[in-house]
Amino acid sequence: MRTGANDIYLERQPERLVLEGYRRWSAGFETGSIAPWEMAWDLYDEALGHHNAGLAIASLSQYVRTLNRCATCPLRSFPYESQRLCVEECLTMGLIAGLQNDTDTAALCLSQIVCPQRCQEVEYAALNFAQTLKCMGQVMLPVPENVLEDIQQKATHKNFH
């Protein structure tokens, strides 16, 4: 994904909360710095208010922590506020959107991001995050399965996870 319609999609608040939250929370785990976590808090606090931000950040943290523990290889992400998406970010967005919109893309994304033995654990954490945001009125647009399949086919490596 690069520009045009993608720019508008990534500017939508629900998508931005998922993508930027994922990027910032992951960066905190990666670097050991709390600065990215504080940036995630500020993003959520501004968008959702103080009380809801705390609930959303807790579910985001559970999701990212579980995903990092269960992924079969290291997860990549672009720097904050980049208008590009890597495969893992597309799969994360497809997973959360699929769970919020009850589509088959959630299963596709899970199968590509974690091994079969860990899918249930990641699905539970992702569902908690997806439903928390949904209860706050932050519902992502569904990501069509053919878009995710196209992204996977165009990736430079054959096995994602």
N, C-alpha and C positions, 0 to 999 in steps of 0.2 A: 504494500500500500504506500502511495506516495503523496500526491497532491490532488487538488480539485475537490470532488465530493468527499474524499477522505478528510480533508481539512475541516469541513463542516461537521462531519461525523465525530471527529475527535474533539470538537468544541462543544458538543452537547454535554451538559453537566453529568448525566449518569455515566457516559463513556469516559469522560475526563476523570471522574472520581475513581473508576475502576483502573484505568490505565496509569494515571499519575500516582494513585495510591499504591498500586502494585510496584511501579518503578521506584518510588521513594522508600517504601517499606523494605523492598528487596535490597536497595542500596545500603540501608542501615545495617542489615544482616551482613552484607558483603564487606563493608568498610569498618564496621564496629563503631561507627560514629552515630551519635543521636541526632545530628543536624538533619539528615534526610527524614527521620521520623518526626521531627518537629515541623518540617516542611509539609509532611503528610497531614499532621494534626492541623496546621494552619489552613490547608486546603479544605479539609473536611469541616472544620469549625466555621469557616466563612460560608460554605455552601449549606451546611445542615444545622448550624447552631450548636452551642456548647454541649448540651445534653446528648443530642443525636450524634454528634461527632464522636463522643466517647464510645457509644454503642457500636458505631460503624467501624471505628479504628480497632476496637477489640475483635470484631469479626474479620476484618482485613488481616490483622496480625495472626489470628488463628489460621486463616487460609494460607497466607504466605509461608508461615512456619511449617505447616503440614505439607505444602507443596514442595518446599525446599528439602524436607526430610524424605519425601516419597518419590521425587523425580529420579529417573534412572540415570540422568546425567545433569551436569550443571545447567541452570536456567540462565538464559541471556536476556538482556533488556537494553533498550536505547536509553540515553541520558534523559532526564526530566525534560518535559515540554518539547521533545523531538516530534516532528510530524510524520515520522516513519515508524513502522512496526516490524519487529522481528517475528519469526514463526512462533516462538513461545508466548509472546504478547498477544498475537492473534488467537492462539489457542486459549489463553486465559480469558480474553474478551469473549470469544465464542462460547466458552464454558459458562461463564457467569450469565451472559445473555440467554443462552440455551436454558439454563435453570430458571431464570426469571420468566421466560416466555414458554416454558414447557415444550421445547423442541428437541428433535433427535440430535442436534449438534452437540449437546452436552456429552453424550456418550462417545461421539467421534473425537471430541477434544480430549476427554479423559483417556481414551485408548492411545492417543498420541503423546501425551505428556507424562503419564506414569505407567508403571508395569501393572499387569492385571491384578496381582496380589494386593496392590495398594490403592486401587481405584475407589473402593468404598470409603476409605479413610479420607481421601482427597475430595471425593464427592460430598461427603458430609460437611467438611469445612467450607467448601465452595458454596454449597446450598445455604449454609448459615449466613455467609457473606451476601449472597445473592438476595436472600429473603429479607435480610436486615435492610439493605438498600431499597428493596421493593416496598417494604412497609413505610419507608420514608419518602415514597413517591419518586424514587430514582430508578426508573425502569429503562434498561437499555433497549435499543432496537434489536430485533432478532438478526443474527448473522446467518445468511443462507448457507446450507451445507456445501453447495457447489463452490462458493467463494472460499471456504476453508480448504476444500480439496484442491482447488486451483493454487492456493498459496503453498500448500504442501508440495505440490508437483513442481512448482517453480523454485523451491528452496534449493540451495546449492549442495546440500548434503542429503543423503538418502534416508538415513535413520535419524529421527528427531530425538526419540527417547526409547 
